[in-house]
Amino acid sequence: MAALIGYLVTYLFAVSEVRSAFGDDVESWKGVAWYFYNAHLVEIEATGDIAGLGGTTTVDLIAQSDTTRVTLLYAVPPVVLLGAGLLLASHFGARDIGEGVIVGAPVTLGYLLVLAVGAVVSETSTESEFLGIEASGSMAPEVLPAILLGGLLFPLVFATTGAILAAVVQSR
């Protein structure tokens, strides 16, 4: 649920930039997903090949944006995950640090699943040929950082911290 909320907030902040940057070449939901991964410090891998010559580079769309609204996306995952941890700890009545960890850490399971699957399904690719010269390209989040950094580290740190904070406050 936390990953879905984070994606929806990202959608609200980034969809207009995605449409202006990529037009109809990239589905809006995929472009927004790339911004969502960038907000987790996961770069987007862009690969291109023309007539057998090509290369790969990584892109941080948020860092390249000069829009403050888009730059604020870096705060979305931490804030959403802190909130998820706070809400869960409050709901389950966590009263100490241990209970906070027990309540907050499981957020990681769902978040990891969503970010792992999302990294694969948000890939886009294209192929074309002009005068016998073939060209192809693709863009997608880097899978390993998406899983380890976005799916594992972010929720473990932020959701658990939120749950611990709520537990400490509730214990007083």
N, C-alpha and C positions, 0 to 999 in steps of 0.2 A: 504494500500500500504506500509506503514512504517513497519508493522509486516512482510510482505512478504520479503521486502528488508533485514530486520534484520535476518530472518530465512535463506535467501540465503547466506548472509555473514557468518552466523554460519555454514552453510553446508560446505562452502569452507574451513573453519578453522578446523572443527571437524570430517568430514566424515571419514578420514583415521583412526582417533582414535576410532571412533565407530566401524569400521570394524575390527580393531585389538582387541578391547575389547570384542565385542559380536559375531563376526563372522557372521554366517548365522542364529544364534538363534534369532536375532532381525533385523527387516527391518531397513535399514540405515536411512530412513527418520524419523522413530520413535526415533531412538537413537539420531539423530541430534536434534530432537524436545526437547528431555530431556536436552541436553546441552543449547538449546535456553531458556528453562524455568529456568535452573540453572543460566543463565546470568541475569535473572530478580530476582535472590535471592529466587526462588521457588525450593524447594527440591523435589526429586523424591521419591515416596513411594514404597518400595519393600516389598511384602508380600509373605510368603512361608508357606507351610503346608506339613508335611510328617506324614502319619499315624495318623492324628488327632492332631499332635503337630505342632505348628507353631508360627509365630510372624510377626511383622511388624517393619521395620526400615526406616529411611529416608537417602537419599544419595545425595551428591553434587558431581557430576562427575567432574566438573571443579576444585573444590578444591582438589580432589584426583589425578588430573592429574599433572604430573611433566613436562609438555610441555608448554613452554612460549606461543606458538601460541594459545593454548587452554585457558590459563589463561587470555589472552587478550579479550576473549569473554565477560568478565564482562563489558567491555567498549562499546560493540556493541549496546545494547538497548539505553543507554543514547545518544550516538553519532548519531545514526539513528533518534531518536526522536527529538533531538535538530535540526538536519538538516531538518527534516520534518516541524517543526515549523518555522524555518528560511525561507524555501522556500515558505511556504504558506503565511506568512506575507509579504514577498517580492512580491509575485504574486498578492496579494489582496491590496497591498499598505497601510498596517497598519502603522499609524503614531504616535500612543500613546499607553500607557500601556493597556488601556481598549480595544482598537482595537486588540492589540496583544493577549489578553486573548480570545476575541471573535473568532479570527482566529485559535489560537493554541489548545484550549480546545476540539473542535470537533474531533480531531485526536483520542481522547479517544474512541469514539463510535466504529469505525472500529477495533481499536486495541483490545478493550475489547471483541468484538465478536470473533475475530480470536483466542485470547488466551483462551477464554472459550471453544470454540469448539475444539481447538487443545488439550486441557488438557484431553478431553474425548477420542478423536480418536487416540491419541498417546499411549494409554494403550496397553500393550502386556501381554498376559497370556499364560500359558502352563499347561498341565496336563499329567501325565503319571502313569503307574502302572508297578510294578516289583515284581514278586512273591506274588501277592495279596496285596502289600502295595501301596497305592495311594499317589501321590505327586502332588502338584500344586504350582504355583507361579505366581505373576503378578508384573508389574512395570508400574507406571504412575505418572505424575506430581500431586502434591497435588492440588485438585481442588479449594478450597477456596482461598489459597494464589495465585494461578494462576490468579484467577479472580480479587481479591482485590489488590494485590501487582503488579503483572505483567500487568494485563489488565486495571486497573483503576489508581493506583498511579503513575506508571512509565510514562505513556503518559501525565497524567495531569501535572506532575511536569516538565518533560523534553521537551515535545512538546510546552507547554505553555511558558516555559522559552525561548526556541528558538524563538518563535514568538514575545515575548516581547523584546528580544534583537534586533531582526530585526526592530521592530517598533521604538525603541529608536534610533537606528542608522539612520533609514530613516527620522526621524523627525529633524535631524540636518542638 
